[in-house]
Amino acid sequence: MNEYQKEQKPFTIQEACQIAIRILEATDAIHKAGIIHKNLKPENVLVQSKRIGPGGGKIVRTIKITDV
């Protein structure tokens, strides 16, 4: 995320959709656990990016929802 902010680089449509899907999956998981998040907003979504593979060519993102 810091790399994107430093370079003022926007996410591609594919990256944004992947992040949105992961947020929806996380929300579904907490709903299935009987928890309703009543304050879901960008500030409560943490995105951690990590480069992996040869030369760091692949980015893996971990999504966490906070303030539950």
PyMOL Python script that loads the backbone (N, CA, C, O; Angstrom):
from pymol import cmd

cmd.read_pdbstr("""\
ATOM      1  N   MET A   1       0.834  -1.184   0.000  1.00  0.00           N
ATOM      2  CA  MET A   1       0.000   0.000   0.000  1.00  0.00           C
ATOM      3  C   MET A   1       0.878   1.247   0.000  1.00  0.00           C
ATOM      4  O   MET A   1       0.585   2.224  -0.689  1.00  0.00           O
ATOM      5  N   ASN A   2       1.948   1.203   0.775  1.00  0.00           N
ATOM      6  CA  ASN A   2       2.838   2.362   0.833  1.00  0.00           C
ATOM      7  C   ASN A   2       3.431   2.682  -0.529  1.00  0.00           C
ATOM      8  O   ASN A   2       3.585   3.847  -0.895  1.00  0.00           O
ATOM      9  N   GLU A   3       3.762   1.627  -1.278  1.00  0.00           N
ATOM     10  CA  GLU A   3       4.325   1.821  -2.621  1.00  0.00           C
ATOM     11  C   GLU A   3       3.330   2.558  -3.517  1.00  0.00           C
ATOM     12  O   GLU A   3       3.711   3.455  -4.270  1.00  0.00           O
ATOM     13  N   TYR A   4       2.072   2.181  -3.433  1.00  0.00           N
ATOM     14  CA  TYR A   4       1.050   2.845  -4.242  1.00  0.00           C
ATOM     15  C   TYR A   4       0.894   4.302  -3.823  1.00  0.00           C
ATOM     16  O   TYR A   4       0.731   5.179  -4.671  1.00  0.00           O
ATOM     17  N   GLN A   5       0.943   4.563  -2.516  1.00  0.00           N
ATOM     18  CA  GLN A   5       0.790   5.933  -2.021  1.00  0.00           C
ATOM     19  C   GLN A   5       1.980   6.797  -2.417  1.00  0.00           C
ATOM     20  O   GLN A   5       1.802   7.938  -2.843  1.00  0.00           O
ATOM     21  N   LYS A   6       3.192   6.266  -2.282  1.00  0.00           N
ATOM     22  CA  LYS A   6       4.400   7.029  -2.627  1.00  0.00           C
ATOM     23  C   LYS A   6       4.370   7.461  -4.084  1.00  0.00           C
ATOM     24  O   LYS A   6       4.669   8.609  -4.414  1.00  0.00           O
ATOM     25  N   GLU A   7       4.008   6.532  -4.941  1.00  0.00           N
ATOM     26  CA  GLU A   7       4.004   6.795  -6.376  1.00  0.00           C
ATOM     27  C   GLU A   7       2.676   7.371  -6.865  1.00  0.00           C
ATOM     28  O   GLU A   7       2.528   7.652  -8.055  1.00  0.00           O
ATOM     29  N   GLN A   8       1.727   7.546  -5.980  1.00  0.00           N
ATOM     30  CA  GLN A   8       0.374   7.986  -6.324  1.00  0.00           C
ATOM     31  C   GLN A   8      -0.176   7.153  -7.475  1.00  0.00           C
ATOM     32  O   GLN A   8      -0.764   7.659  -8.430  1.00  0.00           O
ATOM     33  N   LYS A   9       0.047   5.843  -7.331  1.00  0.00           N
ATOM     34  CA  LYS A   9      -0.343   4.885  -8.356  1.00  0.00           C
ATOM     35  C   LYS A   9      -1.703   4.290  -7.992  1.00  0.00           C
ATOM     36  O   LYS A   9      -1.850   3.724  -6.909  1.00  0.00           O
ATOM     37  N   PRO A  10      -2.690   4.405  -8.867  1.00  0.00           N
ATOM     38  CA  PRO A  10      -4.003   3.821  -8.559  1.00  0.00           C
ATOM     39  C   PRO A  10      -3.980   2.304  -8.764  1.00  0.00           C
ATOM     40  O   PRO A  10      -3.158   1.781  -9.517  1.00  0.00           O
ATOM     41  N   PHE A  11      -4.890   1.610  -8.089  1.00  0.00           N
ATOM     42  CA  PHE A  11      -5.052   0.185  -8.328  1.00  0.00           C
ATOM     43  C   PHE A  11      -5.625  -0.014  -9.721  1.00  0.00           C
ATOM     44  O   PHE A  11      -6.372   0.828 -10.218  1.00  0.00           O
ATOM     45  N   THR A  12      -5.276  -1.120 -10.344  1.00  0.00           N
ATOM     46  CA  THR A  12      -5.923  -1.473 -11.605  1.00  0.00           C
ATOM     47  C   THR A  12      -7.345  -1.934 -11.271  1.00  0.00           C
ATOM     48  O   THR A  12      -7.660  -2.208 -10.112  1.00  0.00           O
ATOM     49  N   ILE A  13      -8.182  -2.016 -12.274  1.00  0.00           N
ATOM     50  CA  ILE A  13      -9.550  -2.504 -12.067  1.00  0.00           C
ATOM     51  C   ILE A  13      -9.506  -3.914 -11.478  1.00  0.00           C
ATOM     52  O   ILE A  13     -10.277  -4.227 -10.572  1.00  0.00           O
ATOM     53  N   GLN A  14      -8.616  -4.762 -11.981  1.00  0.00           N
ATOM     54  CA  GLN A  14      -8.508  -6.132 -11.484  1.00  0.00           C
ATOM     55  C   GLN A  14      -8.096  -6.134 -10.012  1.00  0.00           C
ATOM     56  O   GLN A  14      -8.674  -6.880  -9.222  1.00  0.00           O
ATOM     57  N   GLU A  15      -7.113  -5.318  -9.625  1.00  0.00           N
ATOM     58  CA  GLU A  15      -6.673  -5.257  -8.228  1.00  0.00           C
ATOM     59  C   GLU A  15      -7.803  -4.768  -7.321  1.00  0.00           C
ATOM     60  O   GLU A  15      -8.029  -5.330  -6.250  1.00  0.00           O
ATOM     61  N   ALA A  16      -8.507  -3.728  -7.748  1.00  0.00           N
ATOM     62  CA  ALA A  16      -9.602  -3.182  -6.949  1.00  0.00           C
ATOM     63  C   ALA A  16     -10.717  -4.213  -6.775  1.00  0.00           C
ATOM     64  O   ALA A  16     -11.281  -4.342  -5.688  1.00  0.00           O
ATOM     65  N   CYS A  17     -11.034  -4.942  -7.839  1.00  0.00           N
ATOM     66  CA  CYS A  17     -12.076  -5.976  -7.757  1.00  0.00           C
ATOM     67  C   CYS A  17     -11.647  -7.112  -6.837  1.00  0.00           C
ATOM     68  O   CYS A  17     -12.465  -7.627  -6.075  1.00  0.00           O
ATOM     69  N   GLN A  18     -10.380  -7.510  -6.895  1.00  0.00           N
ATOM     70  CA  GLN A  18      -9.894  -8.577  -6.014  1.00  0.00           C
ATOM     71  C   GLN A  18      -9.984  -8.146  -4.552  1.00  0.00           C
ATOM     72  O   GLN A  18     -10.369  -8.944  -3.697  1.00  0.00           O
ATOM     73  N   ILE A  19      -9.635  -6.900  -4.257  1.00  0.00           N
ATOM     74  CA  ILE A  19      -9.725  -6.399  -2.888  1.00  0.00           C
ATOM     75  C   ILE A  19     -11.189  -6.358  -2.440  1.00  0.00           C
ATOM     76  O   ILE A  19     -11.511  -6.761  -1.322  1.00  0.00           O
ATOM     77  N   ALA A  20     -12.073  -5.872  -3.316  1.00  0.00           N
ATOM     78  CA  ALA A  20     -13.505  -5.802  -2.973  1.00  0.00           C
ATOM     79  C   ALA A  20     -14.071  -7.197  -2.701  1.00  0.00           C
ATOM     80  O   ALA A  20     -14.850  -7.379  -1.766  1.00  0.00           O
ATOM     81  N   ILE A  21     -13.684  -8.171  -3.508  1.00  0.00           N
ATOM     82  CA  ILE A  21     -14.155  -9.542  -3.303  1.00  0.00           C
ATOM     83  C   ILE A  21     -13.676 -10.080  -1.966  1.00  0.00           C
ATOM     84  O   ILE A  21     -14.443 -10.725  -1.251  1.00  0.00           O
ATOM     85  N   ARG A  22     -12.423  -9.825  -1.616  1.00  0.00           N
ATOM     86  CA  ARG A  22     -11.881 -10.295  -0.331  1.00  0.00           C
ATOM     87  C   ARG A  22     -12.609  -9.634   0.843  1.00  0.00           C
ATOM     88  O   ARG A  22     -12.853 -10.281   1.861  1.00  0.00           O
ATOM     89  N   ILE A  23     -12.956  -8.357   0.709  1.00  0.00           N
ATOM     90  CA  ILE A  23     -13.713  -7.662   1.761  1.00  0.00           C
ATOM     91  C   ILE A  23     -15.090  -8.307   1.916  1.00  0.00           C
ATOM     92  O   ILE A  23     -15.556  -8.528   3.034  1.00  0.00           O
ATOM     93  N   LEU A  24     -15.731  -8.603   0.796  1.00  0.00           N
ATOM     94  CA  LEU A  24     -17.047  -9.249   0.843  1.00  0.00           C
ATOM     95  C   LEU A  24     -16.962 -10.652   1.445  1.00  0.00           C
ATOM     96  O   LEU A  24     -17.851 -11.055   2.195  1.00  0.00           O
ATOM     97  N   GLU A  25     -15.910 -11.394   1.126  1.00  0.00           N
ATOM     98  CA  GLU A  25     -15.731 -12.729   1.706  1.00  0.00           C
ATOM     99  C   GLU A  25     -15.526 -12.637   3.217  1.00  0.00           C
ATOM    100  O   GLU A  25     -16.074 -13.440   3.972  1.00  0.00           O
ATOM    101  N   ALA A  26     -14.736 -11.656   3.654  1.00  0.00           N
ATOM    102  CA  ALA A  26     -14.498 -11.478   5.094  1.00  0.00           C
ATOM    103  C   ALA A  26     -15.789 -11.082   5.801  1.00  0.00           C
ATOM    104  O   ALA A  26     -16.076 -11.573   6.893  1.00  0.00           O
ATOM    105  N   THR A  27     -16.563 -10.200   5.185  1.00  0.00           N
ATOM    106  CA  THR A  27     -17.841  -9.782   5.763  1.00  0.00           C
ATOM    107  C   THR A  27     -18.796 -10.963   5.850  1.00  0.00           C
ATOM    108  O   THR A  27     -19.497 -11.120   6.850  1.00  0.00           O
ATOM    109  N   ASP A  28     -18.831 -11.788   4.823  1.00  0.00           N
ATOM    110  CA  ASP A  28     -19.672 -12.986   4.833  1.00  0.00           C
ATOM    111  C   ASP A  28     -19.256 -13.924   5.968  1.00  0.00           C
ATOM    112  O   ASP A  28     -20.110 -14.490   6.650  1.00  0.00           O
ATOM    113  N   ALA A  29     -17.960 -14.089   6.170  1.00  0.00           N
ATOM    114  CA  ALA A  29     -17.469 -14.976   7.226  1.00  0.00           C
ATOM    115  C   ALA A  29     -17.886 -14.486   8.613  1.00  0.00           C
ATOM    116  O   ALA A  29     -18.290 -15.285   9.457  1.00  0.00           O
ATOM    117  N   ILE A  30     -17.790 -13.177   8.852  1.00  0.00           N
ATOM    118  CA  ILE A  30     -18.187 -12.694  10.180  1.00  0.00           C
ATOM    119  C   ILE A  30     -19.703 -12.756  10.359  1.00  0.00           C
ATOM    120  O   ILE A  30     -20.185 -12.970  11.471  1.00  0.00           O
ATOM    121  N   HIS A  31     -20.458 -12.570   9.271  1.00  0.00           N
ATOM    122  CA  HIS A  31     -21.916 -12.710   9.369  1.00  0.00           C
ATOM    123  C   HIS A  31     -22.301 -14.150   9.694  1.00  0.00           C
ATOM    124  O   HIS A  31     -23.203 -14.393  10.496  1.00  0.00           O
ATOM    125  N   LYS A  32     -21.614 -15.102   9.068  1.00  0.00           N
ATOM    126  CA  LYS A  32     -21.895 -16.519   9.343  1.00  0.00           C
ATOM    127  C   LYS A  32     -21.550 -16.886  10.778  1.00  0.00           C
ATOM    128  O   LYS A  32     -22.102 -17.838  11.330  1.00  0.00           O
ATOM    129  N   ALA A  33     -20.629 -16.122  11.390  1.00  0.00           N
ATOM    130  CA  ALA A  33     -20.258 -16.349  12.788  1.00  0.00           C
ATOM    131  C   ALA A  33     -21.223 -15.639  13.736  1.00  0.00           C
ATOM    132  O   ALA A  33     -21.046 -15.674  14.954  1.00  0.00           O
ATOM    133  N   GLY A  34     -22.248 -14.995  13.168  1.00  0.00           N
ATOM    134  CA  GLY A  34     -23.251 -14.323  13.985  1.00  0.00           C
ATOM    135  C   GLY A  34     -22.881 -12.908  14.392  1.00  0.00           C
ATOM    136  O   GLY A  34     -23.488 -12.339  15.300  1.00  0.00           O
ATOM    137  N   ILE A  35     -21.882 -12.338  13.719  1.00  0.00           N
ATOM    138  CA  ILE A  35     -21.441 -10.974  14.049  1.00  0.00           C
ATOM    139  C   ILE A  35     -21.870 -10.036  12.922  1.00  0.00           C
ATOM    140  O   ILE A  35     -21.656 -10.319  11.743  1.00  0.00           O
ATOM    141  N   ILE A  36     -22.468  -8.936  13.299  1.00  0.00           N
ATOM    142  CA  ILE A  36     -22.857  -7.913  12.326  1.00  0.00           C
ATOM    143  C   ILE A  36     -21.953  -6.705  12.536  1.00  0.00           C
ATOM    144  O   ILE A  36     -21.921  -6.125  13.621  1.00  0.00           O
ATOM    145  N   HIS A  37     -21.227  -6.335  11.499  1.00  0.00           N
ATOM    146  CA  HIS A  37     -20.350  -5.163  11.581  1.00  0.00           C
ATOM    147  C   HIS A  37     -21.206  -3.950  11.237  1.00  0.00           C
ATOM    148  O   HIS A  37     -21.700  -3.825  10.117  1.00  0.00           O
ATOM    149  N   LYS A  38     -21.374  -3.069  12.200  1.00  0.00           N
ATOM    150  CA  LYS A  38     -22.270  -1.927  12.004  1.00  0.00           C
ATOM    151  C   LYS A  38     -21.554  -0.658  11.578  1.00  0.00           C
ATOM    152  O   LYS A  38     -22.171   0.403  11.482  1.00  0.00           O
ATOM    153  N   ASN A  39     -20.235  -0.761  11.317  1.00  0.00           N
ATOM    154  CA  ASN A  39     -19.488   0.441  10.981  1.00  0.00           C
ATOM    155  C   ASN A  39     -18.410   0.129   9.945  1.00  0.00           C
ATOM    156  O   ASN A  39     -17.258   0.533  10.103  1.00  0.00           O
ATOM    157  N   LEU A  40     -18.785  -0.587   8.889  1.00  0.00           N
ATOM    158  CA  LEU A  40     -17.815  -0.943   7.858  1.00  0.00           C
ATOM    159  C   LEU A  40     -17.526   0.283   7.000  1.00  0.00           C
ATOM    160  O   LEU A  40     -18.422   0.841   6.366  1.00  0.00           O
ATOM    161  N   LYS A  41     -16.272   0.687   6.994  1.00  0.00           N
ATOM    162  CA  LYS A  41     -15.827   1.847   6.219  1.00  0.00           C
ATOM    163  C   LYS A  41     -14.361   1.630   5.864  1.00  0.00           C
ATOM    164  O   LYS A  41     -13.715   0.765   6.457  1.00  0.00           O
ATOM    165  N   PRO A  42     -13.824   2.381   4.923  1.00  0.00           N
ATOM    166  CA  PRO A  42     -12.434   2.168   4.503  1.00  0.00           C
ATOM    167  C   PRO A  42     -11.425   2.168   5.652  1.00  0.00           C
ATOM    168  O   PRO A  42     -10.442   1.428   5.610  1.00  0.00           O
ATOM    169  N   GLU A  43     -11.655   2.978   6.658  1.00  0.00           N
ATOM    170  CA  GLU A  43     -10.722   3.053   7.789  1.00  0.00           C
ATOM    171  C   GLU A  43     -10.687   1.754   8.583  1.00  0.00           C
ATOM    172  O   GLU A  43      -9.723   1.503   9.307  1.00  0.00           O
ATOM    173  N   ASN A  44     -11.721   0.925   8.461  1.00  0.00           N
ATOM    174  CA  ASN A  44     -11.799  -0.336   9.188  1.00  0.00           C
ATOM    175  C   ASN A  44     -11.372  -1.532   8.342  1.00  0.00           C
ATOM    176  O   ASN A  44     -11.546  -2.679   8.754  1.00  0.00           O
ATOM    177  N   VAL A  45     -10.821  -1.271   7.178  1.00  0.00           N
ATOM    178  CA  VAL A  45     -10.324  -2.342   6.314  1.00  0.00           C
ATOM    179  C   VAL A  45      -8.814  -2.183   6.182  1.00  0.00           C
ATOM    180  O   VAL A  45      -8.327  -1.169   5.682  1.00  0.00           O
ATOM    181  N   LEU A  46      -8.085  -3.193   6.632  1.00  0.00           N
ATOM    182  CA  LEU A  46      -6.628  -3.168   6.546  1.00  0.00           C
ATOM    183  C   LEU A  46      -6.197  -4.050   5.384  1.00  0.00           C
ATOM    184  O   LEU A  46      -6.639  -5.193   5.265  1.00  0.00           O
ATOM    185  N   VAL A  47      -5.339  -3.520   4.536  1.00  0.00           N
ATOM    186  CA  VAL A  47      -4.826  -4.273   3.391  1.00  0.00           C
ATOM    187  C   VAL A  47      -3.314  -4.357   3.532  1.00  0.00           C
ATOM    188  O   VAL A  47      -2.619  -3.341   3.556  1.00  0.00           O
ATOM    189  N   GLN A  48      -2.819  -5.585   3.625  1.00  0.00           N
ATOM    190  CA  GLN A  48      -1.376  -5.790   3.714  1.00  0.00           C
ATOM    191  C   GLN A  48      -0.923  -6.428   2.402  1.00  0.00           C
ATOM    192  O   GLN A  48      -1.446  -7.467   1.999  1.00  0.00           O
ATOM    193  N   SER A  49       0.040  -5.811   1.745  1.00  0.00           N
ATOM    194  CA  SER A  49       0.565  -6.339   0.488  1.00  0.00           C
ATOM    195  C   SER A  49       1.958  -6.903   0.713  1.00  0.00           C
ATOM    196  O   SER A  49       2.770  -6.331   1.440  1.00  0.00           O
ATOM    197  N   LYS A  50       2.216  -8.041   0.074  1.00  0.00           N
ATOM    198  CA  LYS A  50       3.515  -8.689   0.213  1.00  0.00           C
ATOM    199  C   LYS A  50       3.932  -9.223  -1.154  1.00  0.00           C
ATOM    200  O   LYS A  50       3.158  -9.903  -1.828  1.00  0.00           O
ATOM    201  N   ARG A  51       5.148  -8.913  -1.550  1.00  0.00           N
ATOM    202  CA  ARG A  51       5.665  -9.428  -2.823  1.00  0.00           C
ATOM    203  C   ARG A  51       6.295 -10.792  -2.593  1.00  0.00           C
ATOM    204  O   ARG A  51       7.045 -10.990  -1.638  1.00  0.00           O
ATOM    205  N   ILE A  52       5.982 -11.729  -3.479  1.00  0.00           N
ATOM    206  CA  ILE A  52       6.536 -13.071  -3.364  1.00  0.00           C
ATOM    207  C   ILE A  52       7.033 -13.530  -4.725  1.00  0.00           C
ATOM    208  O   ILE A  52       6.844 -12.851  -5.734  1.00  0.00           O
ATOM    209  N   GLY A  53       7.667 -14.686  -4.736  1.00  0.00           N
ATOM    210  CA  GLY A  53       8.125 -15.283  -5.979  1.00  0.00           C
ATOM    211  C   GLY A  53       9.436 -14.701  -6.463  1.00  0.00           C
ATOM    212  O   GLY A  53       9.997 -13.799  -5.840  1.00  0.00           O
ATOM    213  N   PRO A  54       9.920 -15.221  -7.576  1.00  0.00           N
ATOM    214  CA  PRO A  54      11.189 -14.742  -8.140  1.00  0.00           C
ATOM    215  C   PRO A  54      11.121 -13.259  -8.476  1.00  0.00           C
ATOM    216  O   PRO A  54      10.275 -12.825  -9.256  1.00  0.00           O
ATOM    217  N   GLY A  55      12.011 -12.501  -7.885  1.00  0.00           N
ATOM    218  CA  GLY A  55      12.056 -11.065  -8.158  1.00  0.00           C
ATOM    219  C   GLY A  55      10.885 -10.297  -7.583  1.00  0.00           C
ATOM    220  O   GLY A  55      10.685  -9.133  -7.932  1.00  0.00           O
ATOM    221  N   GLY A  56      10.105 -10.916  -6.710  1.00  0.00           N
ATOM    222  CA  GLY A  56       8.953 -10.229  -6.121  1.00  0.00           C
ATOM    223  C   GLY A  56       7.900  -9.872  -7.148  1.00  0.00           C
ATOM    224  O   GLY A  56       7.229  -8.846  -7.034  1.00  0.00           O
ATOM    225  N   GLY A  57       7.759 -10.728  -8.160  1.00  0.00           N
ATOM    226  CA  GLY A  57       6.850 -10.429  -9.262  1.00  0.00           C
ATOM    227  C   GLY A  57       5.374 -10.601  -8.961  1.00  0.00           C
ATOM    228  O   GLY A  57       4.530 -10.106  -9.708  1.00  0.00           O
ATOM    229  N   LYS A  58       5.045 -11.299  -7.873  1.00  0.00           N
ATOM    230  CA  LYS A  58       3.637 -11.516  -7.554  1.00  0.00           C
ATOM    231  C   LYS A  58       3.315 -10.830  -6.234  1.00  0.00           C
ATOM    232  O   LYS A  58       4.107 -10.879  -5.293  1.00  0.00           O
ATOM    233  N   ILE A  59       2.151 -10.193  -6.166  1.00  0.00           N
ATOM    234  CA  ILE A  59       1.716  -9.518  -4.950  1.00  0.00           C
ATOM    235  C   ILE A  59       0.573 -10.306  -4.329  1.00  0.00           C
ATOM    236  O   ILE A  59      -0.412 -10.626  -4.996  1.00  0.00           O
ATOM    237  N   VAL A  60       0.715 -10.617  -3.040  1.00  0.00           N
ATOM    238  CA  VAL A  60      -0.339 -11.291  -2.289  1.00  0.00           C
ATOM    239  C   VAL A  60      -0.862 -10.297  -1.265  1.00  0.00           C
ATOM    240  O   VAL A  60      -0.084  -9.691  -0.528  1.00  0.00           O
ATOM    241  N   ARG A  61      -2.178 -10.128  -1.217  1.00  0.00           N
ATOM    242  CA  ARG A  61      -2.774  -9.173  -0.281  1.00  0.00           C
ATOM    243  C   ARG A  61      -3.590  -9.910   0.777  1.00  0.00           C
ATOM    244  O   ARG A  61      -4.346 -10.834   0.478  1.00  0.00           O
ATOM    245  N   THR A  62      -3.414  -9.471   2.018  1.00  0.00           N
ATOM    246  CA  THR A  62      -4.198  -9.980   3.138  1.00  0.00           C
ATOM    247  C   THR A  62      -5.147  -8.869   3.558  1.00  0.00           C
ATOM    248  O   THR A  62      -4.728  -7.734   3.784  1.00  0.00           O
ATOM    249  N   ILE A  63      -6.431  -9.203   3.661  1.00  0.00           N
ATOM    250  CA  ILE A  63      -7.451  -8.235   4.033  1.00  0.00           C
ATOM    251  C   ILE A  63      -7.933  -8.552   5.445  1.00  0.00           C
ATOM    252  O   ILE A  63      -8.256  -9.699   5.754  1.00  0.00           O
ATOM    253  N   LYS A  64      -7.980  -7.539   6.295  1.00  0.00           N
ATOM    254  CA  LYS A  64      -8.513  -7.712   7.647  1.00  0.00           C
ATOM    255  C   LYS A  64      -9.538  -6.621   7.911  1.00  0.00           C
ATOM    256  O   LYS A  64      -9.338  -5.458   7.558  1.00  0.00           O
ATOM    257  N   ILE A  65     -10.640  -7.017   8.539  1.00  0.00           N
ATOM    258  CA  ILE A  65     -11.671  -6.062   8.920  1.00  0.00           C
ATOM    259  C   ILE A  65     -11.542  -5.831  10.420  1.00  0.00           C
ATOM    260  O   ILE A  65     -11.541  -6.780  11.204  1.00  0.00           O
ATOM    261  N   THR A  66     -11.433  -4.572  10.812  1.00  0.00           N
ATOM    262  CA  THR A  66     -11.248  -4.235  12.219  1.00  0.00           C
ATOM    263  C   THR A  66     -12.510  -3.590  12.777  1.00  0.00           C
ATOM    264  O   THR A  66     -13.484  -3.379  12.054  1.00  0.00           O
ATOM    265  N   ASP A  67     -12.484  -3.283  14.062  1.00  0.00           N
ATOM    266  CA  ASP A  67     -13.559  -2.597  14.749  1.00  0.00           C
ATOM    267  C   ASP A  67     -14.853  -3.417  14.740  1.00  0.00           C
ATOM    268  O   ASP A  67     -15.948  -2.881  14.566  1.00  0.00           O
ATOM    269  N   VAL A  68     -14.696  -4.727  14.932  1.00  0.00           N
ATOM    270  CA  VAL A  68     -15.867  -5.620  14.936  1.00  0.00           C
ATOM    271  C   VAL A  68     -16.383  -5.738  16.353  1.00  0.00           C
ATOM    272  O   VAL A  68     -17.365  -6.439  16.596  1.00  0.00           O
TER     273      VAL A  68
END
""", "prot")
cmd.dss("prot")
cmd.show_as("cartoon", "prot")
cmd.util.cbc("prot")
cmd.orient("prot")
